[in-house]
Amino acid sequence: MTCRMPVSRDFPSHVSLSIIPPPHSQKPTNVLVLLHGLGDTKESFARLAENLAIPETACIALQGPTPLPFDLGGFHWGDDVIFDQVTGDMDFDTGFRKAEKYLAKELIKDVLISKCGYDPRSLMCLGFGQGGMAALAAATIFTGRADALGGVISIGGPLPSGYKITRSETLESPILVLGGSGKTLLNGQALTALKDTFRDVEVVKWAKSGDTMPKNREEMLPIMRFLARRLRSTAGVPANAVELTR
């Protein structure tokens, strides 16, 4: 089955997303799914996808499945909304079973793989904060080597509690996590949980404090290098060529 460009009507009506085609009308050999942070909407990551303009890659800016309560605006990826009684901040790690189904089954398996013809190796996710946690949770569903995703990038988002793999064999989807050198959720315990769960984990610690989005070329460079290594390209490749390595 030849892969094709996904269109809005491929997806269930309750899934809110924006589809950004590859630049210059190129064939979409890959799909990159972008997941916004807690309290945001898909629009900010749709603009990010347009600015990235990744060759041969369709981008899908996916909106969190649940609006925040109390007219706070924005959406979230958790199963619940919990406020810290001391700080008043919203907890990121509130369960991800709903997001796991939303991303791994309804978007990736049911549409991008079954309807559009992509194999998992051609699919990648990039998420920020709670969106990164949702992407990592979804990646644990793809357990076999043949089913591994092309990669997952999480900016400031650790593996959610309850998703650490307890068996000896680690998962094959390559992971890149990035965060600040201080005031970060990507502490030693979080990184150990990731490395115990996934075989290939790359960690980037920025000099700045806090888990914010990249602000300059230096902070963005590790993401672009990871994408360049993992994304497939058919430009200049004969139609009957065979990929020898993953």
Stockholm file with secondary structure:
# STOCKHOLM 1.0

chainA/1-246         MTCRMPVSRDFPSHVSLSIIPPPHSQKPTNVLVLLHGLGDTKESFARLAENLAIPETACIALQGPTPLPFDLGGFHWGDDVIFDQVTGDMDFDTGFRKAEKYLAKELIKDVLISKCGYDPRSLMCLGFGQGGMAALAAATIFTGRADALGGVISIGGPLPSGYKITRSETLESPILVLGGSGKTLLNGQALTALKDTFRDVEVVKWAKSGDTMPKNREEMLPIMRFLARRLRSTAGVPANAVELTR
#=GR chainA/1-246 SS CCCCCCCGGGSCTTCCEEEECCGGGCCCCEEEEEECCTTBCHHHHHHHHHHHCCTTEEEEEECCSEECSTTCCSEECSSSCCBCTTTCCBCSCSCCHHHHIIIIIIIIIIIIITTTCCCGGGEEEEEETHHHHHHHHHHTTCCSGGGCCSEEEEESCCCCTTCCCCSSSCBCSCEEEEEEEESCSCCHHHHHHHHHHBSCEEEEEEEEESCCCCCSHHHHHHHHHHHHHHSCCCTTCCTTCCCCCC
#=GC SS_cons         CCCCCCCGGGSCTTCCEEEECCGGGCCCCEEEEEECCTTBCHHHHHHHHHHHCCTTEEEEEECCSEECSTTCCSEECSSSCCBCTTTCCBCSCSCCHHHHIIIIIIIIIIIIITTTCCCGGGEEEEEETHHHHHHHHHHTTCCSGGGCCSEEEEESCCCCTTCCCCSSSCBCSCEEEEEEEESCSCCHHHHHHHHHHBSCEEEEEEEEESCCCCCSHHHHHHHHHHHHHHSCCCTTCCTTCCCCCC
//
